């Protein structure tokens, strides 16, 4: 006897039939699978599905299956069952073409760990692991995974073993955005350093922030400390020393780098390694994703400000660091009016748009495709949700759905649920019930 499991909208539905259907084709742009009888996989009566992974493009599925005291992972095209005492983790590459499996077996000397990449030979045994996820490059052609021994660690990459170090440090191994270089931090002889494609960088007593990559992948920047002195390092060139280094950021469109340094107890903004010492204290440099705009937070002895494109805003008593809209046409932030009552102003381009009470965790700013319209959604508490469009606040609703803009940004649509559980559509700000307007098509 067998079971049939249909996979729809990332939900497993168990029926009483005799086959197992998964790995189905993508239905247009929807995140769901259609059952395809050509892709049946039979799972025995004594086998149980205990976990699932779906690729980012929603075209591939992998199942973690328990059979007795063993576990294995199945995905389409994997002919052999690599069985383990426990599967520690499994994940797809960005394009879904590869599946990585980290498994544990019981050997003569205790636990041993193995790494399997579809289409590659299984690697191991390793005495220990430091992660349950394999890191893939953006083009899905390369991968890296940190492993550990009793007194040493190394990075396994592209089905090869890397150099053995005293330990690995900092964030997990990563690839540059162009997928050409493998980058990680390591420790040897009690000194820390960056490793780029086997090449070791300058030695430090401790590592700091980073790494961060320039827009053209030609530069890698990070922080390091020699004693109490902090440095920013760009391609092995040191900038400093400073009391501290923070907030490292590259422009995503031009050859610019910004960060914060501490000098004589005060934080200062740095752009392209030139320190701004005119202002009292500065933090949080942020580049826009488009238009190459730069903002940061600053304060003097009395007020706080936001500096956007080198222009200082009006003074605020207390304000958060700003964010940019996706196309870089707007910046927005929150001004705190009464911290005890949690009252705050929503600031858009230096103007107060809303005054609200409550937390900001569930407040969302939505921009139309050309960013000519801005819509806000928030909730004061569970079951009390609002949205604000074209100067009008709508609410209170039990639930507010996702706001939809037309491609030309001129028309809008949103679905809400009222307190009594009824559905209502708002089309260009006009209210319809669910029978008058069955669904958006703008």
Secondary structure as UniProt FT lines:
FT   STRAND          4..8
FT   TURN            9..10
FT   STRAND          11..15
FT   TURN            28..29
FT   HELIX           37..39
FT   TURN            45..46
FT   STRAND          47..54
FT   TURN            56..57
FT   STRAND          61..67
FT   TURN            68..69
FT   STRAND          70..75
FT   TURN            76..77
FT   STRAND          86..92
FT   TURN            94..95
FT   STRAND          99..107
FT   TURN            108..109
FT   STRAND          110..117
FT   TURN            118..119
FT   STRAND          123..126
FT   STRAND          128..129
FT   STRAND          135..136
FT   TURN            138..139
FT   STRAND          143..148
FT   STRAND          153..157
FT   TURN            158..159
FT   STRAND          160..161
FT   STRAND          167..175
FT   TURN            177..178
FT   STRAND          182..188
FT   TURN            189..190
FT   STRAND          191..196
FT   TURN            197..198
FT   STRAND          199..200
FT   STRAND          206..213
FT   TURN            215..216
FT   STRAND          220..226
FT   TURN            227..228
FT   STRAND          229..234
FT   TURN            235..236
FT   STRAND          237..242
FT   STRAND          244..250
FT   STRAND          257..263
FT   TURN            264..265
FT   STRAND          266..271
FT   TURN            272..273
FT   STRAND          274..275
FT   STRAND          281..287
FT   TURN            291..292
FT   STRAND          294..299
FT   STRAND          304..308
FT   TURN            309..310
FT   STRAND          311..312
FT   STRAND          323..324
FT   TURN            326..327
FT   STRAND          331..338
FT   TURN            339..342
FT   STRAND          343..348
FT   TURN            349..350
FT   STRAND          351..357
FT   TURN            361..362
FT   STRAND          364..367
FT   TURN            369..370
FT   STRAND          374..381
FT   TURN            382..383
FT   STRAND          384..389
FT   TURN            390..391
FT   STRAND          392..397
FT   STRAND          399..400
FT   STRAND          404..405
FT   TURN            407..408
FT   STRAND          412..417
FT   TURN            419..420
FT   STRAND          423..427
FT   TURN            428..429
FT   STRAND          430..433
FT   TURN            434..436
//
